[in-house]
Amino acid sequence: MMKISTGERLEFYDFSEVTVEHLHRYAIANDFVSGKVVLDIASGEGYGSYILSEKALEVIGVDIDVETIENSIKKYSKNNLKFFVGSADNIPVESNSIDVVVSFETIEHHDKHEEMLLEIKRVLKHDGILIMSSPDKKYYSDLAGQKNPFHVKELYFQDFKALVDQFFQFTNYYCQNSFNLNSFIGSFESIDKFKIYTGDENSINDNSILPVYNVVIASEINGFGVDDSFFNGIQIAKRIENRCEKKIKSDLVLEWKRSNTYKIGHLIIFPFYIIKKKLKRFFNDF
């Protein structure tokens, strides 16, 4: 039986475009964590914290949900990886103890934005960095005509920028979008020039990439930034394909078992199965 996702957190059995987007963000962060003490808030299922722990000196994952943290501890067990229950505005970490804070798609799940940034500043070392992402309300919700039931307060880019700039001296902003299980993260100048071509033998179309997600790298020290990058989601595509094949096979078996042919055959064969089982037990006892 396949586990059912609520949709609030990305879980690493429910593969989709969102999976690739999150992996790309952690890939970006992974370039900054070698030998560092890292805080991942909110860590969710824990896969991102685990990825970062391969390079980091220590990773601390924090999430508000007790069951989620308990599952993370069981699933991702490493000496340099710890998980704690906590909230964005009350982080269970000592002041001035973290080199890198990673927070992907978290700030929109609550409305205590300034409190969260104050806590991040408290736990960060003076030369530490924050890597954060958030959906742009304009492109994620307004233009798309959708409302995520788990989002409490989404931010437009100008609001996101004003918030982070209030707490950090140096900030670099990027945008992200995905297409066909591939993700692009780059400067706003780059995304304006980037085109995606689609079509077939009848027609070719070109489309621009919308900056659906905002990403920031912030610090009190200048010089932190990233180049434009592309995440190839071929591995996730293969997992989705395998999952679909298993689902199709499972549905076919279920459909066969519900058929009259199966039921009649089962009715005829089952008594012989019982007799065979009893005879086997008899001779074993004998």
N, C-alpha and C positions, 0 to 999 in steps of 0.2 A: 504493500500500500504506500502510495506516495504522500509525503508530508505536505501539508497545506500551509502556504505562507500568508501572513496577515497583510503584507505589503508595507508595513511600517518600517521594517528594517530589511536590508538586503541579506538574504540567507543563501549560503553557498550550496544550494541544490536547486534554487529557482533562478535559472540562467536567463538573462535578457540583455537588452541594450544598457540597462542600468548597471549590470554587472561590469561591463566593459568600461563604463564611465567611472565607476568607483576604482577599478583596477588601475586606470590611467592616473587618477589622482594619487594613489598610493605609489605608483611608479615614479611620479614626480618627487614625492616626499622622500622616497628611498634614496635619492641622490644627496640628501642633506643629513642623513642620520648615522653615518658610519662612526662608530665609537662614541655615540651620543646617548644621553638619557632623554627618552621620548615619552610624551603624554599623548594618547589618542583618545579624544573625547568628542562625540560619543563613539565608543568602540563597537557597539552593536554586536553582531555575531562573533566578532573577534578575528576574522580572517586577515583584516588589514593590519592589526597589531602584530599578528604572526608574521606577515610579510616583512614588516619593519624590523622585527626582532632578529632577522637573519643577518643584518648589518649593525644594528644598534647595540650599544653597551647594555642598555636596559630599556624595556618598553612597559609602560603602565597604561592599561586600558580601563576606561571609566565609562559606565553606563548607568542610567537611572533605574533600569529594570532588573530586579533581583534574579528572576529566572534566567534572563539573558546572560547575566554574569556567571551564574552557576554553570550554565551550558558551555560558556567560553572557557572556564577553568578546566572542565572535563575534556573538551575537544582539543584545546591548544595548550599543551603542557610543556613548558620549557623553563630552564633555570633563570633566564633573563627576561621572562614575560610574566607579568602579574595583572590580575583583573580585580577591580574594586567597584562597589556600588557607590554612586555619587551623582551629583547634578552639575550642570554647566555653571551655575551660580554658587556652588558650594563644593569645590573640587577637593577630595580627600588626599591632598599632596602638600608637602612642606613648601614654604615660600622660598623663592630663589634656588630651586632645585632642578629645573627642567631646561634642557638645551633646545629642544624642538617640540612645539605643540602642534599637533595635527587635528583639525576639526573639519570633517567633510559632511556636508548636508545635515547639519545639526541645528544651527542657529534658527532656522525657520520652524523648528518643532516647539519653540517656546517664545515668550515675549520679554524675557529678562535679558535683553541684548547687552545693555551697558554693564549689568552685573556680571555677565559672562566675560566680557572683555576685561573688566577689573580683576576677576579671578585669574584669567590667563596671564595678565601682567604680573600678578602677585607670584605665581609659581615659576614664571620664566626668569632665567638668569639675565643679567643686563645685556649680554651679547646674544641672547637666545632669539629664535625666530618663530613666527607663527605662519602656518600654511593652512588656509581656510577656504572652503567653497560654500556657495549658497546659490539656489536657483534665482534667476532674475524674474521677478514677478511679471514684468512686461511680456517676456517671451514664454515663460513656463506656464503662466496662468491666463493672463489677459488675452493675448493674441491666440493662444491655443484653445481658449474657451473651456478650460478645465479647472477644477478645484480639488486639490489633494486633501482628503479628510484628516490627514495626520499633520498637516502644516497649520501652525497657529498664527505665525506672522511672517510672511514673505517680504523680502526687501527688493525695491528697485535698485539698479546699479548705483545711482547717485546717493541713495540712503545707505547702502552697504559701504560705499567709499567714505562717506562722511563719518560713519560710525568707527571704522577701523583707523582712519586718519586722526581721529580724536585721541587715540591711545598710542600710536606709533609714529615715530619721526620719519621713517623711510618705508614706503610701500610700493609694491609693483603689482599691477593688476593685469589679469589675463581672462580669457573667456574660453568656454568649452561647449562643444556639441558633439553628437555622435550620429553615425549613419551606417546602416548595414553592418552592425556589430563592429564598427571601427570608431575611434574617438580622436578628436582634434583638440589640442590645447595650445593657445598662442595669444599673441598680442591682439588688441582690437584692430590695429592697422592691418595685420596679416589676415585676420578673418574677413575683413572687408574685401580683400583682394582674392580670397580663396574661392574657387568655383568647383562645384560637383557636377559632372556631366552624367546624364542618364539617357536611356533610350534603347531603340532596337533598329532593325533595318528600315523601318518606316519613318522614324523621326528621332532627332537628338535634341535634348533640352539641357540647359545649364541652370543651376540653382546656386544661390549663395547660402552660406552657413549662418544661421542665426545664433547669437551669443546667449544660449539658454541658461548657462551656468556662469557665475562669476567666481574667479579664483584670485586670492591675494597671497602674496608673500610679504610679511611685515616684520620689522625689527627696529631696534634703536641703533643698529650698525648698518651702514650703507654697503651695498655690493652684492646683495642676495637677489638672484633672479634666475629665470629659466629660458631656454630657447623654445621656439615652436616645436611641438612634437606630435607624433601620430601613434596611436595604440592599435596594433593589428589584433583583432578579436577572433582570429581563425580557430584558436584552441577552444574558446567559448562556443563558437559555432558548431564545432565537432561534438561538444558535450550536449548542446541543444538537440542536435541530430540524433545522438544516441538515446537521449531521453525520449524523443518523439517515437523512435523505433520501438523502445520498450513499452511505451504507452499503447501503441498500435497493436503490438503482440498481446498485451494484457487485455485490451478491449476485444480482440478477436477470440481469445480463449474464453472470456466471460460470455460473449455472444454465443459461442458454440455450446457452452454449458447450459445456456438458457433455451437452447433449441429442443424441439420435440425428439429429434433423432438421438441427441445425447441422453435425454431423460429416459427414453425407451431402452436404449442400450445399457444405461446405468442400472435400470430396473432388472434387466435380464442378467447382467454380469455380477451385480453386487452379491447375490446369494452364494455364487460360486467362490467369490472372494472371501466371504465369511467362512465357508467350509474349508477352504485351503488354509486359512489362518488358524482355524481350530485344529486341523490335522497336523499342521507344523508344530503347534504347541504340544499336542499329544505325543508325537514322536520324540520331541525334545525332552519331555518329562520322562518318557519311557527309556 
